[in-house]
Amino acid sequence: MGVAVEYVRRLKSGRLEYRRAFPAELRPFVGSRELIRSLKTKSMTAPRALESYHAANADYERSATLARKALDGAYDDLDAPRIAWLAQDYTSSFLAEDDARRVLGTADPDSHQAADDGLRETLIGRSPEFIRGMLQKDAEELAAKHGLRLDTESVPFLALCRELLQAMIRANEIRIARDEGEPVPTPAPPSGPKAPPGPPRKAPTQATFVTLALLELKRPTGVGASTKQASQTALNLFKSAMGDLSPQEISRAKVTEFADLLACLPAKRSVAEKHRQVREVVKSSEGHDAPRLSWKTRATHLGSLSALWNKLISSGQIDPGKINPFARHNIGKAPAPIVNPGFSAEELRRIFALPVFATGERPSGCRGEAAYWVPLVLLTTGARPEEIAQLLVGDLKEGGEGFGWTLTITDAGVHPHKGKQRLKTPGAGRTFPVPQSLLDLGFLRYVGWLKAHGETALFPTLRTRGARGLLFPSFGEWWSRYLKTHAANPEGRRAGREFRHTWPTAARECEVSREAQEYIMGHYMGGGTSNASYGDRRSLGGEIHKVAFKGFSLANVAPWDEPERQD
């Protein structure tokens, strides 16, 4: 690159990019995992390349500094010199924007005159709290530009907002003078007291509920990836709707207001809307006949927040004497459960007549032999998609439990790409015979082929996707598109998950016992008789041989053939 610099990488286009990750503990406060900036050049020796690099580095340091202060609950002091300096910088930025409007020809003298009256009336007739509400966002953005985090509830912050209003009045007077032809120049940004007069001070109030909850989720004794993701979503919605409140500020009335906002929130939002405040989105959607968040989704969000509150009580972060404001809220009557029988016999015939199964086609992006085997294993076992995606060759054993060849769904192994296998619940591990239909199609030959090639994963072409590091999405995205392309996926059906509903329908029709169904599908057996938790349940797996699909069989699926070697 010519000049040795850190955090710079070259893109395929040849252009250089600054890319630097934030420490994990700061990411919730920055709002992103890393800072990425294009340097808009292909060489660090190009003109202004180093300038762009140093600007990106400064952005990173400023963001990290602010996040660290937020993590520590610390604020910077606001003394009179600093307030005056910030006001001067505000004036400079205000007039620089006016310069830009005049170059573009969009300056509006009439609005400048009207603004003069309105601003002066506000300064004279409005309360300090009103002025703070008017200028708080400007003040926070101005401070953040210089790496400062301010206590918006403090008296000095009120003084800063008032000083910014006066600075705006003075700057507007210059705009009016310019409108009348006077060439008043824009002052340069001040080089005043950027360094704080002392170390940042701790917040006088307790950290916010969202801050405490995010830290709780990072504990080594925390929750699983899916629960963590659901919790973070609920926290983001609550903060967006109600503000960053401390536990003392959260009352049942506020949570009721939050629940009502969720009931009015559109179920589907654009990317832009997801970055807007919840109240804004709800207001803009009034009068629109769009589906709102379902009862189940709203109950899940409130349940996540209630669980986090209880965890914070257990870890000593919230006074146990304060009643959980998220618990037992009335969010309307729960709808009747929707019965999902899964794919019909006709739908299964269309799916398993596709070229992947009938002629050995392997389209681009299909993840090789996973295209053939993953849907077949999902259909014949009723397992969760991710449980199948993370299987290892070693999970298939001969002579296990007296059943011949068996398959074990477990979290004991280590996948070469995902790492440790994971299960939805600790009791979801199980072992059952490999369905005969899979053996008839050449499943053991497939496993032998994998071993001959030194593979340890049952589906070695799958890779992890997303924040949760799941394998199935790398197959599921293609599978869904493939079914839609061939008109084989009915509207509203989930291309992968639907097999999990198909299997129990067939199992019930074949009189597989409920206990065996629960075991083979990895469902929790609690809530029944005490006998459910006694003894070994692995013998129940043998009932998988009873399962057949009414009106459908895999007889027309072509047996698996070893793929031709690609030279």
N, C-alpha and C positions, 0 to 999 in steps of 0.2 A: 504493500500500500504506500510505501515511500516514507511515511512518518509513523512511528510506533504509538499507537493509541489503544486504549482498552474499550471493550464493549462495542466494537464495530465489526460488522460482518458484511460480506458481499452477497447480494441477492443474485438470482439467476439472470436478471437483466443486466448485471454488472454494476448497478448502483450500490452505494454504501448505505448502511442503516445502523443507527445507534440503537442498541437493544440491551437493557439492563434490568434485571429482576430485583424486585423489592424483597426484603426479608419477610418471611412468612407471617410474623406477628404484626407487620405494618400493613399488609394487603387489605384487611377489612377497612382501614381508615383512608387508604389511598383510593380504593375502589377499583383497583386492577392489580394483576399479577406482576406486570413489568411496564417499564416506560419504553416506548418505541418511537423513534423519530427518523424520518428520512433525511440524510445529509445532502440529497439532491446533487450528488456528484459521483464520479467513478474513481476519483483519486484524491487522497488526502493532500496532495500537493497542488490541487486546483485552487484558484482564487476563492477565498471566503470559506473553504472547506473546514479549516480549523475553527473559524468563527462559528459555524453551524455546530461543530462538535462541542465546543465549549458552552454554547447556548443550551444544547441538549443535556450536557452534564450538569449545568446549573439548574435546569428544570428538575432533574432527578433529585439533586441535593435538597432543593427547596421542598419538593413533595415529601421526601423522606423525613425532613426536619419537622414539617407540620404533622405528619403521621405519628412520629415519635412523641411529640407533645400531646397529641390526642390520646395515644396509648397510655401515657403517664398521667393524663388528666391535668396537664399543665397549661398555663396561659402566660403570655408576655405582658409586662407592665406597660401602661400607657401614661407617660408623664407629659407635661406641657410642651417641651421641645419636640417630642415625637409626634404629638397630635398636630402641631404646626407643620412639621415636615410632611406628614401624610396629606394634610390639606393642600400644601403646595404641589405635591405630586399629582393630586386629584385635579387641581386647576390645570396643570400642564397637559394631562391626558384629555381633559374636557376640551381644551382649545385645540389640541392636535386632531381630535375627531372633527371639530369644526373646520379645520384646514382641509381635511379630506373631503368633507361635504362640499366645500366651495370649489375644489378642483373638479368634483363630479357634477357640479351645478345643482345640487339638491338642497342647499341651504335655504331656510324658510324664514325671512325677516319677520313676517307676521307672527309666527309662533314664538320668536324670540321676545317680542314685545309682550305677548300674552304671558309667557313664562315669567317675565320680570315681576308682573303684578302677583301672580300666584305664589311665587317663591317668597316674596317679601311678606305676604299675608300669612303664609305658613310659619315663617320665622317669628312673627309677632304674636299670632293668635293661636298657635297649636302647642300642645303639651310636648315635653321632651320625649314621652313614650311614643307619641304619634310620629315625631321626627325620626326616632329610632326605627320604627316600622317602615318608614319611607326610604331610609338610606342604609338599613342594616346590610342588605345584600351587597351594595356598593362598597361599604366599609370592610366587610369580610373579604371580598375579592381584592381590594386594594391592599389589605394587610397580608393576605396570602401571597401576593406577588412578591413581597419582601420577606417571606418566610415567617410571618408573625401569626400567632393564634391568639385571638382576643376573647375575653369574657364578655359576651353580648349583654349580660345582665348587670354589669358593673356600672357605677357612676361615671368613671372615665370614658366608657364606651358611649354613654349618652352625650358627653361633652364632645367626643370625636364626631358623632353624627351631626351635632349642631354646627361644629366648625366646618364640616363638609357642605352643609347647606349654605353657610355664609360664603364658602369658596365658590359654590355654584352660582350664587348671586353675583359675585365679583366677575366670574368668568362670563356670565351672561351679559354683563355690562360691556365687556370687551367685544362680545359677538355683535351687540347692537352698534357699538362704535364702528366695527368693521362694515356693518350693513350701510352705514352712512359715509363710507369711503375712507375712513381712517385706517392706515396700514399698521395695526397693532400686532407685533410679532408674538408668537407663542413662546413662553419662557421654557428654557431647558429643564428637564427633570432635576429636582434638587439633589444635592449630594449630602444630605443631612445625616442625622444620627441614626444609622441603620442598626448599629450594635445596641442591644438592650442594656439599660443601665444596671441590670443585675440578672441573675438566673431566672428562668421562667418560674412563676409561682404555681403551686398546686391549686386546683380548682377548690373553691370553698364548699362546694356541694359534692355529694356522692356521684360516682361515675354513673352514666346512663344505663338503663336496662339493656339496651342493645349492645353496648360495649361490654358489660359484664357477661351477657349471654354468649357473645362471640368468643370471649376468652374461655368461658366454660366449655364450649365445643372443642377447643384446642387441647383440653386436658387429655393425658394419656389414657385415662379411664373413661373417656368420652363415649360417643355413640358411633354407629356405623355410618358408612358413606351416604347411603340413601336418606337416613334420618337427619344427618348433618345438612344435606342439601335442602331437604324440606324445611328444616329449622331456619336456615339462612333466608330462604324465600319468604317465610312468614315474618321474620325480623325486618327484612327490607320493606315489605308492605306496611308493617306497623309504623316504622320510622317515617316512611313517605307520607302516610295518612295523618299521623298524630304528632310528628316531631320526635326529636331525640330526648325523650323524657327519662328522668330518674325514676327508680322504683317508687319513691315517695309520691311522685306526681301522677302515677298511674292509678286511677280509680275505676270502679266498676262502671261508672257512668261513661268514662272515656272509652273503655273497651266496648260498651254497648254502641257508642257512636262509631267506633271502628268496625264493629260487626255490621252495622247498617250500611256503611260505605262499601264494604265487601259485597253486600247483597246487590248493590247498584253498579258494581264494577264489571265492565264487559269481559266476557270469558276470553275473547281473542283481542289482543292489542297489537298495534304495529310496533316496530322497533323504536320509532320516535316516541310513541305513547308510553312505552315501558321505562323511558328515561324521564318522564314527567311525573309530577306529584299526583298521588291517587285522587285527591280532591279535584284537581284540574281535569283529569280524565273522566271522572264521574260527571262533572258539570258539563263537559263538552259532549257527553253521550246522552244527555237528557233529551227525551223525545225521539230517540233512535230505537228502532225495533231490533235490537241486537241481543243475542243470548248473554245472560249474566253468569257470574261464577255459580257453579252448582252448589247444592246444599253440602255435598260431601267435601268439596274443595274448601268451602268456608269452615266446616267443622274441623278439617285437617289443620288449617292455619291456626285456629284458636286452640286446638289440642296441642300443637307444637309449642305455642307460646306458654300455655299452661304447664306443660312438662318442663320447659326451660325455667320457669319461675320456681317450680318445686326443686329442681336441681340446684338452683342458686341458694335456696333455703338450706338444702342439705350440705352445701359446701361453705355455708356461713357468710355468703355475700348479701343475703337479704334477711332481715329480721323475721324470724318465724311467727312473730306476733301479728304481722301484716297479712291479712287474708288474701289468698290468690285471686286477683281481679279477673283473670282469664277463665276461671273454672265455672262450669255449669251455667253457661249463657243460653238464653232462648234465641235460637236463630231460625225459628220456624219449624214446621213439621217435616220430618224426614220423608222423602219420597219412597214409595214402595220399591223394594229391590228389583232390579231388572234381571230376569233369568236369561242367561246366554248359553244356548245349547252347543255353541261352537259351529264348525263347518257342517253343512249338510252332506249327505252322500253324493249328491250331484256336484256340489262344490269341490269335494275331495276328488272326484273323478276328473274334473277340469284341471285341478292343480297337478295331480300326479300323471296326467297325460301330456304335460308340457315337455318340450324337447330335452330339458335337463334330465328328466327321468326316462323318457321314451327312446331317445336316440343318442344319449351321451353328450349332448351339447354342453359346452362350457363357455358361456358368453364372457365378454370383457367385464372385469370387476366382480365376478361371481365368487371369488375366493376359492377357486379350484374345486377340489372334491367336497368341500363343505357345502357347495350348492346342491349336491345330491344327498349327502348323508344328514345334514342338520335338520331339514324338514321331516325326514323319515324318522329320526330319533325322537324329535318333538312329538310327532303324531303317536308313536307306539309306546311312549313312556309317560306322557302327560307332564313332563318335567318343566321347570321354569327355563326360559331361553338362555339366561346367563349360566345356569347350572350346566347345561349341555355345552355351551361354548367353551367353558373352562375345563372340560374333562381332559384327563391325561390318559395316555396309552396304558399306564399302570393301573388305572381304575377298572380295567377289564381283566378279570381273572378266571382261570379254569378251575372247576371243582369247588368253587366257593359255596358254602352253606348247603352242600349236597344238591345244588341245582344245575350242575354243569357250568357253562359260562355265565358269569354274573357281571353286572355293572354297579359300581358304587358311586353314589352322589355324596361328596365329602368336602370338607374344608381342610383336610390334612396335608394336601400336596402343594407343590410350588410350580406354577405355570411359567414357562420360559419367557413369556412376554408380560403377563399380568402380575406375576409374583404369587403370593399366597392365595390359594383358592378361598372363596368366601361363600357363605350360605346366608339366606335371608334370616333364619333363626337358628339358634344352637341345636335345636332338636330336629332340624330338617335333613340330617344325614340319613341315608338308607342304602340298602343293598337289595337288588332283585335280579332275577334271571334276565338275560338278554332276550328280548322278544323273538320268537321263532321266525317271524317275517323278516327281521333284519338278518338273521343267520342265513335264511334262504336267498337273500339278495347279495350275499358275499361279504358280510360285515367282518368276518374273521380274516378273509383274504385282504381286506382293506387295512386291518390292523397289522397284519404281517408285512404288508407293503410299507407301512409307516416305520415299522421296526427296522426293516432292511435299509431304509434311508436315514436311520439314526434319529428319527423324530420322537419326542417325548409327549408332545401335545396331540390330542386326538384330531384337532383341526388346526394344524400348524400355521395356516395362512392368515388366521384371524389376528387382529391387532387391537390394542386398547383405544378407546375413544372417550373424550369428554373428561370432565373434572373427576368423575367417579372411577375412571379407569376401567370401564367395562369392555368386554370383548364382543358381545353379541351385536352391538350397533354397527360394527364394521361389516357384518354380514347382513343384518336386518335392513339397512338402507337399500342395498342392492336387491334383496329379496322382495321388498315391498314394490320397488319400481318394476321388477320383472313380472310380478303378478298383474300389476296394473297395465303394463304394456300388452300383455296377452289376455286382458279382460277376464282374469281368473280370480280377482279379489273383490268380493261384494262390497258395496259402499258401507263405510262405517266399521268394517272389520279390521282387526290388527293382524297383519300378515303372519307374524311370528307367535304372538301370545294366544291367538285364537285356537291353536292346537291344544292348549292347556284346558280349554273349555270343551273341546271335542272329546278328549279321552274319558273324562268322568261320565259323559252322556253314554258312551259305549259301554263303560264299565258297569253302570247301573242296569243297562239293558241286558247285560250278560250275567247279572246277579253276583257281581263281585261284592263281597261284604264291605260295609261302610268302613270298618276298621282297616281293612286292607287298602281301600281307596285312600284313606287318610295317610297311611304309611307310605304307599308307593308315590303319592304326590308330594310328600314332605310337609303335610299340614300338622299343626300343633294339635295334640290330643287332649289338652286340658279342658276342664269344664264338664267332662263325662264322669264315669264312675272311677273310684280309686284304682280299680284294676288296670286302667289305661296306663298308669305309670309303673306297673309291676312287670317284671320279667322281660324277656327278649322278644322283640316284635319282628325280627328278620324273617321268620317263617312266613309272615304275611305276604312277603314279596312274591311267593310262588303263585299267587292268584293272578299275576299279570298274564299268565298263559290262558286265562279264561277270556281275555278281552278280544272281541272281534267287532268290526264296524258294520252295522246293519245296512245292507244295500251297497256295500263297497268293500273291495279288497285290493291288495297290492299286486295281484296276479299279473296285471298288465304292465307293471314297472319292469324295465329291462334290468337284469342283474348287473352289478357293478363290474366294470372292466378296468384293469390297470391302465392309467393314461399313457399315451405314447410319449416316449422321451423326446424333449425338445432340444435339439443340438444348436 
